Amino acid sequence: MKKVFYLNLFALCATGALSQEPECRNWKLSGYAELYYSYDFNRPANHQQPGFLYSFNRHDEVNLNFGTVQLRYEEGPVRGNFALMAGTYVTSNLAAESDGLKNVYEANAGIRLSKEHNIWLDAGIMPSHIGFESAMGASVPTLTRSIQAENSPYFSTGIKLGYTSKNSRWTLNLYYLNGWQRIKRVDGSTMPSFGHQLVFSPHSRVTINSSSFIGTDMPDSQRKMRYFHNFYAVFHPVEDVVLTAGLDTGWQQAYKHSKSYDFWYSPVLVVSYLFSDKWSTTLRAESYVDEKGVIIRTETPNGFKTWGISANFDRKIGEKVLWRTEIRTLKSKDPVFSRSGRSVSSDLFATTSIAIKF
């Protein structure tokens, strides 16, 4: 009987019927869904856009990019998150995971280690500490994700030791990880990976972030060490304008025990302008250079050397719904795209989406 009582109590908390009761104040249920339609003017016959795009990547069909239902709990020195997800984002980004884990967006728990200082130890599956873009599109200035974001981790699994200063200007997180965007560690690998995140916000108009990854994404027999750094800064020069600049740099051993390294990098610049509380626009310029094919393999003479621009217009509908439309073009030094069975060096996309959150 007691178990039934608690299940009924949780159901009432989740629906908000008892939201003011003490038993409910520690729980929060939320959800998010983003439906989209994208047209790739190269018209892929299998409806799949280029392989280095992992979000909004289905051509000429209405689909769900990312949807999640999330439960959060926090009481005193204890907190936890559990969220399930679905969508084409899941199909592309978690293809390497086992079926029992593919639909888990978050599953983590944490304890506060100090009464006087904001120090937490969290463990489990959690959003990545790398980059300013996430799977939840409504929190990102552009409709689609940059090539930079698509080819660095969206999520990670491991242990996080975090500290936030009393004035909230400094945040430092240290990570012990299962790998590069991995829930389950690569078979045959006995080596963990590590990372850090340092965030400095001198005032409300400036945020500066430094994040890293050190480790491998291969079994011990083929191990190549990978060293990766992500930097970005967000500025609000005036009230209606937001500038975001980011730079990814990475090095990976050419072969096991090698003293030479393959290098890749990716800069991105995003400018957002708010016309009003309901209308806004964003311009993005980006580039991704991976000559040796560490992250994006092409088998072409110059590797992956691609730049692009995009423009999106956004319309808020109430407080819970966001409608977005974007035009995006990508151009590469080598013919890394496909059109009607021919290799070409450019592509053009038109995408629209509706995002709703509760």
C-alpha positions as CSV (number, residue, x, y, z in Angstrom):
1,M,0.0,0.0,0.0
2,K,2.8,2.4,0.8
3,K,4.4,1.9,-2.6
4,V,1.1,2.6,-4.3
5,F,0.7,5.8,-2.2
6,Y,4.1,7.1,-3.3
7,L,3.5,6.3,-7.0
8,N,0.2,8.2,-6.8
9,L,1.9,11.1,-5.0
10,F,4.5,11.3,-7.7
11,A,1.9,11.2,-10.5
12,L,0.1,14.2,-8.8
13,C,3.4,16.0,-8.4
14,A,4.3,15.4,-12.1
15,T,1.0,16.8,-13.3
16,G,1.3,19.9,-11.0
17,A,-1.8,19.0,-9.0
18,L,0.2,19.1,-5.8
19,S,3.1,21.4,-7.0
20,Q,3.0,23.4,-3.7
21,E,3.2,20.5,-1.4
22,P,6.5,19.9,0.4
23,E,6.8,16.4,-1.1
24,C,6.6,17.9,-4.7
25,R,8.9,20.9,-4.5
26,N,12.0,18.7,-4.9
27,W,10.8,17.2,-8.2
28,K,10.5,18.8,-11.6
29,L,9.1,17.2,-14.7
30,S,9.9,18.8,-18.1
31,G,9.7,18.0,-21.8
32,Y,10.9,19.2,-25.1
33,A,10.2,18.2,-28.8
34,E,11.5,19.7,-32.1
35,L,9.8,18.6,-35.4
36,Y,11.5,19.6,-38.6
37,Y,11.4,19.5,-42.4
38,S,14.7,19.8,-44.3
39,Y,15.3,20.0,-48.1
40,D,18.7,19.1,-49.4
41,F,19.1,20.6,-52.9
42,N,21.5,17.8,-53.8
43,R,18.5,15.5,-53.4
44,P,20.0,12.3,-51.8
45,A,18.0,9.3,-53.0
46,N,18.1,7.6,-49.6
47,H,16.9,10.8,-47.9
48,Q,20.1,10.9,-45.7
49,Q,22.1,14.2,-45.8
50,P,25.9,14.1,-45.6
51,G,27.4,11.7,-43.1
52,F,29.1,14.4,-41.0
53,L,25.7,16.0,-40.1
54,Y,24.0,14.2,-37.2
55,S,21.1,16.5,-36.5
56,F,18.2,17.7,-38.8
57,N,19.7,15.3,-41.4
58,R,16.8,13.7,-43.1
59,H,15.9,15.1,-46.6
60,D,12.4,15.9,-47.8
61,E,10.5,14.4,-44.9
62,V,8.8,15.7,-41.7
63,N,10.5,14.1,-38.7
64,L,11.4,14.5,-35.1
65,N,14.9,15.7,-34.5
66,F,15.0,15.5,-30.7
67,G,12.4,14.9,-28.1
68,T,12.9,14.3,-24.4
69,V,11.0,13.9,-21.1
70,Q,13.1,14.7,-18.1
71,L,12.7,14.3,-14.4
72,R,14.9,16.3,-12.0
73,Y,15.3,15.9,-8.3
74,E,17.1,18.2,-5.8
75,E,16.9,18.3,-2.0
76,G,19.7,19.7,0.1
77,P,23.0,18.0,-0.7
78,V,21.5,15.5,-3.2
79,R,20.4,15.9,-6.8
80,G,19.7,13.7,-9.8
81,N,18.4,13.7,-13.4
82,F,16.8,11.0,-15.6
83,A,15.7,11.7,-19.2
84,L,14.6,9.6,-22.1
85,M,14.8,10.8,-25.7
86,A,13.8,9.9,-29.3
87,G,14.4,11.3,-32.8
88,T,16.7,11.3,-35.7
89,Y,19.4,12.9,-33.4
90,V,19.3,9.7,-31.4
91,T,19.5,7.4,-34.5
92,S,22.7,9.2,-35.7
93,N,24.5,10.1,-32.6
94,L,24.0,6.9,-30.6
95,A,24.4,4.3,-33.3
96,A,27.4,2.8,-31.6
97,E,25.6,2.2,-28.3
98,S,23.6,-0.9,-27.2
99,D,19.8,-0.9,-27.6
100,G,19.3,-0.5,-23.9
101,L,21.2,2.8,-23.7
102,K,20.4,4.5,-27.0
103,N,17.3,6.4,-25.7
104,V,18.9,7.6,-22.5
105,Y,19.6,11.4,-22.6
106,E,20.6,11.8,-19.0
107,A,21.0,9.5,-16.0
108,N,23.1,11.0,-13.3
109,A,23.2,11.6,-9.6
110,G,25.3,14.0,-7.5
111,I,26.1,14.9,-3.9
112,R,27.3,18.2,-2.5
113,L,30.7,17.8,-0.8
114,S,30.8,21.1,1.2
115,K,28.3,23.0,3.2
116,E,30.3,26.3,2.8
117,H,31.3,26.0,-0.9
118,N,29.4,25.0,-4.0
119,I,31.3,21.8,-4.7
120,W,29.5,18.8,-6.3
121,L,30.4,15.3,-7.3
122,D,28.2,14.0,-10.1
123,A,28.3,10.6,-11.9
124,G,26.5,9.1,-14.9
125,I,25.4,10.1,-18.4
126,M,25.3,13.9,-18.8
127,P,25.4,16.6,-21.5
128,S,28.9,17.3,-22.8
129,H,31.1,20.0,-21.4
130,I,32.4,20.8,-24.9
131,G,30.9,23.6,-27.0
132,F,28.1,26.1,-26.8
133,E,25.6,24.0,-28.8
134,S,23.4,21.2,-27.5
135,A,20.8,18.7,-28.6
136,M,18.0,21.0,-27.3
137,G,17.7,23.4,-30.2
138,A,15.7,26.1,-28.5
139,S,18.8,26.9,-26.4
140,V,21.0,27.3,-29.4
141,P,21.1,30.5,-31.6
142,T,20.9,28.6,-34.9
143,L,18.4,26.1,-36.1
144,T,20.9,23.5,-37.3
145,R,24.1,22.7,-35.5
146,S,27.5,23.8,-36.8
147,I,29.9,21.2,-38.3
148,Q,32.1,22.0,-35.2
149,A,29.3,20.9,-32.8
150,E,28.2,17.9,-34.9
151,N,31.8,16.4,-34.8
152,S,32.5,16.9,-31.1
153,P,30.8,15.3,-28.2
154,Y,27.1,16.1,-27.4
155,F,27.2,13.9,-24.3
156,S,29.6,12.1,-22.0
157,T,29.6,9.4,-19.4
158,G,31.7,9.4,-16.3
159,I,32.4,11.4,-13.1
160,K,32.4,15.2,-12.7
161,L,33.9,17.2,-9.9
162,G,32.5,20.7,-10.1
163,Y,33.0,24.0,-8.3
164,T,31.2,27.3,-8.7
165,S,32.4,30.5,-6.9
166,K,30.1,32.3,-4.5
167,N,29.7,35.2,-6.9
168,S,29.0,32.7,-9.8
169,R,31.8,34.3,-11.9
170,W,34.0,31.2,-12.0
171,T,33.0,27.6,-12.7
172,L,35.5,24.7,-12.8
173,N,34.6,21.1,-13.7
174,L,37.0,18.2,-13.9
175,Y,36.0,15.0,-15.7
176,Y,36.8,11.3,-15.7
177,L,35.2,9.9,-18.8
178,N,34.4,6.6,-20.7
179,G,35.6,8.1,-24.0
180,W,34.8,10.5,-26.8
181,Q,31.0,10.7,-26.8
182,R,30.6,7.3,-25.3
183,I,28.2,5.7,-22.9
184,K,29.9,2.3,-23.1
185,R,33.7,2.3,-23.3
186,V,35.2,1.1,-26.6
187,D,35.6,-2.7,-26.6
188,G,39.3,-3.6,-25.9
189,S,40.1,-0.3,-24.3
190,T,41.3,-0.1,-20.7
191,M,42.2,3.5,-20.7
192,P,39.9,6.2,-19.4
193,S,39.7,9.7,-20.8
194,F,39.8,13.0,-19.0
195,G,38.6,16.6,-19.5
196,H,38.1,20.0,-17.9
197,Q,35.8,23.0,-18.2
198,L,36.6,26.5,-17.0
199,V,34.0,29.2,-17.4
200,F,34.5,32.9,-16.5
201,S,31.7,35.4,-16.5
202,P,33.1,38.8,-15.4
203,H,29.6,40.3,-15.8
204,S,26.2,39.4,-17.4
205,R,27.3,40.5,-20.9
206,V,30.4,38.3,-21.2
207,T,31.0,34.5,-20.9
208,I,34.4,32.9,-21.7
209,N,34.7,29.1,-21.8
210,S,37.7,26.7,-22.1
211,S,37.1,22.9,-22.3
212,S,39.3,20.0,-23.1
213,F,39.4,16.3,-23.8
214,I,42.4,14.0,-23.3
215,G,42.2,10.3,-24.1
216,T,41.5,7.9,-26.9
217,D,38.6,6.5,-28.9
218,M,40.3,3.2,-29.8
219,P,41.0,-0.2,-28.3
220,D,44.4,-0.7,-26.7
221,S,45.8,-2.5,-29.7
222,Q,45.3,0.5,-32.0
223,R,45.5,3.3,-29.4
224,K,46.1,6.8,-30.7
225,M,46.1,9.6,-28.1
226,R,43.8,12.5,-28.8
227,Y,44.2,16.0,-27.4
228,F,41.3,18.4,-28.0
229,H,40.5,21.9,-26.9
230,N,37.3,23.9,-27.3
231,F,37.2,27.7,-26.7
232,Y,34.3,30.0,-27.1
233,A,33.2,33.4,-25.9
234,V,29.7,35.0,-25.8
235,F,29.4,38.8,-25.9
236,H,26.4,41.1,-25.6
237,P,27.9,44.4,-27.0
238,V,24.4,46.0,-26.9
239,E,21.1,44.7,-25.6
240,D,19.7,43.3,-28.9
241,V,22.9,41.8,-30.3
242,V,24.7,38.6,-29.2
243,L,28.1,37.6,-30.6
244,T,29.4,34.0,-30.2
245,A,32.9,33.0,-31.4
246,G,34.3,29.5,-31.0
247,L,37.4,27.6,-32.0
248,D,38.0,23.8,-31.8
249,T,41.6,22.5,-32.1
250,G,42.6,18.8,-32.0
251,W,45.7,16.6,-32.2
252,Q,45.8,12.9,-32.6
253,Q,48.7,10.5,-32.9
254,A,49.3,9.5,-36.5
255,Y,49.7,5.9,-35.3
256,K,50.2,4.1,-32.0
257,H,53.3,5.4,-30.1
258,S,53.9,8.0,-32.8
259,K,55.6,11.2,-32.0
260,S,53.9,12.9,-34.9
261,Y,50.3,14.2,-34.8
262,D,47.4,14.8,-37.2
263,F,45.8,18.2,-36.6
264,W,42.3,19.5,-37.2
265,Y,40.6,22.8,-36.4
266,S,37.2,24.5,-36.7
267,P,36.3,28.2,-36.2
268,V,32.7,29.5,-36.0
269,L,31.2,32.9,-35.6
270,V,27.5,33.5,-34.8
271,V,25.8,36.9,-34.7
272,S,22.2,37.1,-33.4
273,Y,19.9,40.2,-33.5
274,L,16.6,40.5,-31.7
275,F,14.1,42.6,-33.6
276,S,11.6,42.3,-30.8
277,D,10.5,39.9,-28.0
278,K,9.1,37.6,-30.7
279,W,11.3,38.0,-33.8
280,S,15.0,37.4,-34.2
281,T,17.6,36.5,-36.8
282,T,21.0,34.8,-36.7
283,L,23.9,34.6,-39.1
284,R,26.6,32.0,-38.9
285,A,30.0,31.6,-40.7
286,E,31.9,28.4,-40.1
287,S,34.8,26.3,-41.3
288,Y,36.1,22.8,-40.6
289,V,39.6,21.7,-41.7
290,D,40.5,18.0,-41.2
291,E,43.1,17.2,-43.9
292,K,44.1,13.8,-42.4
293,G,40.5,12.6,-41.8
294,V,40.8,12.2,-38.0
295,I,37.2,13.0,-37.4
296,I,35.7,13.3,-41.0
297,R,37.2,10.9,-43.5
298,T,36.7,11.7,-47.2
299,E,39.5,9.8,-49.1
300,T,40.0,12.9,-51.2
301,P,43.4,14.6,-51.9
302,N,42.9,17.5,-49.5
303,G,40.8,15.8,-46.9
304,F,37.8,17.7,-45.4
305,K,38.2,21.4,-46.0
306,T,34.7,22.9,-45.8
307,W,33.3,26.3,-45.0
308,G,29.7,27.5,-44.8
309,I,27.3,30.3,-44.0
310,S,23.7,30.2,-42.8
311,A,20.9,32.5,-41.9
312,N,17.8,31.7,-39.8
313,F,14.7,33.7,-38.8
314,D,12.9,32.8,-35.5
315,R,9.4,33.5,-34.3
316,K,8.4,32.9,-30.7
317,I,4.8,31.9,-30.3
318,G,3.9,32.5,-26.7
319,E,6.4,31.3,-24.1
320,K,6.6,27.6,-25.1
321,V,6.8,27.5,-28.9
322,L,9.6,28.5,-31.3
323,W,9.2,28.5,-35.1
324,R,12.5,28.7,-37.1
325,T,13.5,28.7,-40.7
326,E,17.0,28.5,-42.0
327,I,19.0,28.6,-45.3
328,R,22.4,27.0,-45.2
329,T,25.1,26.5,-47.8
330,L,28.3,24.5,-47.5
331,K,31.3,24.5,-49.9
332,S,34.4,22.2,-49.9
333,K,37.8,22.3,-51.6
334,D,37.2,18.7,-52.7
335,P,34.0,17.1,-54.0
336,V,32.9,15.6,-50.7
337,F,29.1,15.9,-51.5
338,S,27.0,13.8,-53.8
339,R,24.4,15.0,-56.4
340,S,22.6,12.6,-58.8
341,G,25.4,10.1,-58.4
342,R,28.2,12.6,-59.1
343,S,30.7,14.0,-56.5
344,V,30.3,17.8,-56.1
345,S,31.9,20.4,-53.9
346,S,28.8,22.2,-52.6
347,D,25.4,21.7,-51.0
348,L,22.4,23.9,-50.1
349,F,19.8,23.2,-47.4
350,A,16.5,24.8,-46.4
351,T,15.1,23.8,-43.0
352,T,12.2,24.7,-40.9
353,S,11.3,23.5,-37.4
354,I,8.8,23.9,-34.6
355,A,10.1,23.4,-31.0
356,I,7.9,23.2,-28.0
357,K,8.8,22.9,-24.3
358,F,6.9,22.4,-21.1
